[in-house]
């Protein structure tokens, strides 16, 4: 490789002086000076050959020190900075540079990984997952503390032992944070590599009507819900049931998952109240045995967690 001094000798005088001045400024930069002080094996000739790398390193170091946030990152490769390392070869020291993701970029990539692990069906999971804080939730209403502890224990067991045989049935009044807690379970277990899906039941049931004529979409949806490591059925009992949804959709999903993978339910109804809900459809009226049959796929496979507290919606 042609040395910087050789290149300079071939340049017109005014260009040579500009390049030499630029090299002096870069080598005198406080951040560059700190780096070179740690690596005395880098002689003057090597440093002059690597002025562009050193300049990039110093500029990006200052950019990161005054970080404006990932979306406004001014570095050449947003979310990354130049890292310099020194290696030794038979011919002496060599300066290497590499683009390395910053902490904010790593956090963003981790969050994207978590979101990619979780599918949402008519549920605002993105809004739910923006900022989970169980401590804040308990501070705002200490009555939730027992439920939060049960949730944390469930997550800990799953992380240590793998998927549990039983899921959770989060029951409580409107606005007590049941969906929030279910979303927290999804997010924490996604960090451990478990896939998940969350379904907002009232809107999902309405959408199923549009899938009747689209067998491929229906089959793909059912497969996703059957095979997710953790499935959340949010606000179950608030949907307008038809016999087909109850027996052939919900029944099929739960029949497949029992003894295989856990399901988390959130509801304003107790299990007994949910059974009554399942026993009546808008078309066929009262069908008690069918409600019991569906509950046989729920009741033995959940731990009931009562979520107490006041309604926090709009608070």
N, C-alpha and C positions, 0 to 999 in steps of 0.2 A: 504494500500500500504506500502511495506517495505521501510523504510527511507534509505537515502544515507549512514548515519552513520552505520546502521545495515548491509548494504551491504559491506561497507568498512571493518567492523570488521571480516567478513567472508572471506576476500581476503588475499592472501599471502602478506607479508610485502612490497615487491618491487612494486606490483600492487597498493596497498593502497597508497603508497607515490606518484606514478605517477598520480593517479586519483585526490588525494588531491592537487597536484601541478597544474594540469589542472584546477581544480575548482578555485584555487586562481588566476590563470592568467585570467580566464574568468571574475570573479567578479571584477578584477582590470582593466578590459578593459574600456577605457574612455567612450565608447558608453553605455556599461552596467552600468557604474557608474552614468551616467546622468539619465538613466531610473530609477535605484533604488533610486536615490536621490529624484525623484518625487513621489516615492511610499514607504514611510517609513513603511507602514503597512506590507510590505513584510519582514518578519524576516529572520535571517540567515538560519534557517532550511529550510524554503520554497525556498530561493534562491539556496541553495545547491541541493535541490531536482530537481531544474529546470535548472541546468547548461547547458544541451544540447539545450534547448530552447533559453537561453540567448546567448549561443555561436552562434547559427544559426542567431539570430537577429543581432548580431554585425557584423558577416561576410557579411550578405546580405546588411546591411546598408552601409558598405564600398564599396561593389560591385556597389551598386546603385549610390553612390556618384561619383564614377569614371566610370559611365555607358559607356560600349563600344558599345551600340546600341542593339536593340531588338534581332537581328539575332545572336549576339554573347553573349547574356546574360549568365553569369556564375552561376546564382542561380539555386538551385535544381529544381525549377519549373520556367522555363524561362518566363520572363515578370511579375513575381510576387515576392513579398518580404514578410518577416515574420513580422507580426504586433502583438505586445504584448499588452494585456489588463489585468486589474486586477479586479476581482470580489470578492464580499464578500458573504460568506456562514455562516451557524450557527457555523461551526468549525473554521472560520477565513478567511483570504485572500487566494485567489486562482489565480494563474497566467495562463492565457490562451494565446495560440498562434493561428494565422490563416494566411493563404496565401492570400495576397491581390494583385490585379493587379495594376501595376504601371501606371503612366500617359501615357507612350509610348504604353503600352499594351492596355489601354483603347482607345487611339487614333487609334491604329491598328484595334481593334474590331469595332470601329465606322466606319472606312473606309471600312472594310469588309461588314458591314451591308449595307452601301450605295451601294457598288458594287453589292451585292446580290439583291438589289432593281432594278438594271438596267441590262437589257439584251441588248447585242450588236449583230447586224447582219451585218457582214462584215465591221464594223466600229471599229477603234482602240480607243475604249473608255478608256481602261486602260492607253494608252499613253497620251490621252487628259487630264485625271483626275489626273495625277501625281502632278501637282502643278498649281492651278488656282490663278491668280493674276490680277484682273481687273485694279487695280491701275497701275501696271507695263504695262499693255496693253495700257492704256491711255497715260502713260508717253512716251511710244515708238512712239505713234502716236496720238496726241490730237484730230485729226479728228474723232476718234472713240467715243469720249466722249458722244455725244448725244445718240448713239446706246446703249452704256453701261448703261446710266441712264434709258433708256426705259426698258432694261432687268431687272435691279434692281427693278424698279417700278412694273414690272409684277410679279416678284418673291414675293415681299412684299404683293401685292394684293392676290396672291394665298395662301400665308401662313395665311393671315387674314380671307379671305372669302371662301377658298376652291377652287377647280378646276374652272377655268374660262370657260365661254362659248366659248370664242375665243382663238385661239392659236396665234402663231407669224409667220410672213413670213420675214425671214432675207435675204435681197437681197443686193448684192454688187459685186464688181469685185473680181477676183481671189486673194486669199491670204489675205483678209482683216480681217479674224478672225471670220467668220460666224459660222463655225463648233465649234470653241472654245467657243463662246458665247452660242450656243445651248447646248453644253456639260455642261457648267456652270449652266444653268437652270436645267438640269437633276439632277446634283449633289446636288444643293441647295435644290431642292424640295424633293429629296430622303432623306435628313436629316430630313425632316418633315413627312416622312412616305409614300410619294407618290411613286408608282412604275413607271418605265420608260423603254423605249426601244429606241434604236438609230439604224437606218438603213442607210447604205451607198448605195444609190440607184443604181449606175452603176453596182456594183458587185452583189447586191441582185437580180436585174433583170436577170442577167446571170445565177445565181444559181437557179432561179425559173424554168428554163428549165429542170434542173435535178430533180425537184420535180414533174414534170408532171406525171411521172410513180410511184410516191410515195405519194399516197393520204393521208396517215396518217401523214407524215411529213409536207405536205402542209397544212393540216387542223390545225395541232398544231401550225405552224408558223403564220397562219392568225389569229387564236384565240389569240395568244400572242400579236400581233400587234393591234388587235381590242380592247383588254381589258386593255392594259397598261394605267395607269392614264395619262401619258404624252408620246406621240410618237414623235420622231424626224425623219423626212425624210430628210437625208442629201444629198446635191448636186442634188436635183430633177431637172429634165430637161437635165441632162447629160447622162441619160440612153438611151439605144437603145430599143424603145418601140415596142411591138407587140400588136395587137388588144386584145389578151387574157390577157396580163399583164395589159393593160390600163383598159379594161372593167370589167374583172372578178376578178382581184387581187386588183389593186389600187382602182378601183371603189368600190369594196366590202368593203375594209377597211375604206375608207373615208365616204361612205354612212352610215356605222355603227357608226362611231365616231361623225359625225356632230350632234350637240345639246346634245351630251353625254359627250365627253372628248376632250380636246384640242390637236391639232397637231402643232408641230413646223416644219417649212420648212426652209432649207437653199438653196439658188440658186443664180446663176449668171444671171438669167433671171428675168425680171419684170413679173408681173402677165399676162400682155398682151402677152408677148413673150412666157410665159409658155403655154398659151392657144394655140398658134400656134404650139408649140411643140407637144401638145397632139392631135392636129387635123391631124397629119400626122404619119402614121406608115409605116414601111418598107414593109409590105405585101399589105395593102389596100390603100396606098396613102392618098390623102386628104379626111378627114372626119370631116368637120368643126363642125357639130352639136354634134359629140361625144366629141370633145375638149371642146365645150361650156358646155356640160352636166357634164363633170368631174370638170371643173372650178366652176360650181355651188355648188360643194361640198368643194371648197377651198376658193374662194374669199370672201364670206360672213362670214367666220369663222376664219379670221386671222386679226391681226393688222400688217400692213406693217412697218418694221423697216429697214431703209436704213443704211447699214454698210459702212461708208466711210473709206478712208485711203489708204495707199500704200500697195503693195504686200510685206508681211513680210516673205514669205516662203524662207527659206535659209538665212534669215537676221541674 
